[in-house]
Amino acid sequence: MTVIEQDEERVYLLLKCQICGEDTVIPVKKSVVLSAKRYPVSVVYVHGKENDPLHTILIYLDHEFTLRGWEFIPAVEFSREIVPVFKKKEEEEEDEDFLDPSFILMKVGVQHYAKLSKEEQKALTEPLNLKINKDQINWKRITYETGITEERKEEIIGLFEKGKTLFEAIEVLGFDEAMTIYHYLNSLSEKTNDN
């Protein structure tokens, strides 16, 4: 296993998966490893392909992100309470429109996904139908809570308008920022609908 890249938040490790035979890039949050009380730290990465069942790589890292051990777990099952609501692949759909479970879990993260309500899970793959009154949006609040400025107003609103999914917003903004804005705009949308 080698570190192939890193940014402010994550280290990206490359390891060949013994289950699917793929070279797999495992993103690891630096804060998880650096704030650990004991070493090695265990990190689980869920992946798989459309025709391949979800499986996991369990790795053990020391404080310098050096691999100290690993295990490959061939199958993953989720509690019925957090079973994903994924878009089903239809015959006439193009492959680029298909979001398979492993891709969403990889991007959103299993821990984040487990915390989502059923409504939020559904919003990952179904178009948002928020009726947004742009005049009601408090951009000072959004900037304070997420760091996103009003200069990106049109881009941000576009991510939450009809036809887009919450997953698309998460891809652009990151999980925490997308969820904060989603809940804020959703609250405005509900008030607008009541009037």
Phi, psi and omega in degrees: 000136179227152173279119182258342182192159171205154175230196183297326186258330190227155169248137182250118184252143180251127180215138177279123180282127182281351179272308182260351178077006183270146167287122189243130177268122182250112177278130180236126177293128180300320184299327180297317182282314186290335181262006182294146178273336180223151178235151001285157178267135178264136180229130180252133178238123181262133176206181183153169180245177182305316183262011184236131181296153176300138176215171186229155170245124177254119181241153178241122185241146172270185186292348177254016180065027175272135181289125179249354178171165179202159174218147176247125184249117193288340183215146180232134175237146179247149176302145179301334181292335183237027177297129183295146171258098185254150175294126180280144179279121178263157182302321186276354182283146175282151182301325183291344178272352185270125176251111181271159185306317184296325180293315180294316180296323179296315184284318183277326182095134183299317182297315177298316184299320182297336182272351182285141174290168179297325178295319179292320177300317179297321181294342179299323186240352178254143182302136176286140179241046180285130175264100188261123172268106186301331182290339181275346186287127178266096185289335176297320178295314180299316180298318180296317185278335185233342184085001180273126186271166182295339178300335180264016186309306184297318179298315183294313180299320179301328181289339184247006178274173183307137178099343179260157177250163176297326178301319179296322178293320179296321179301321183276316190261340189094159189297304187298314181295315181298317181293320179299311181292320178304311182294322179294309181294326177297322178293323177292321181297319179297318179295320179298319181293330181289332184283000000 
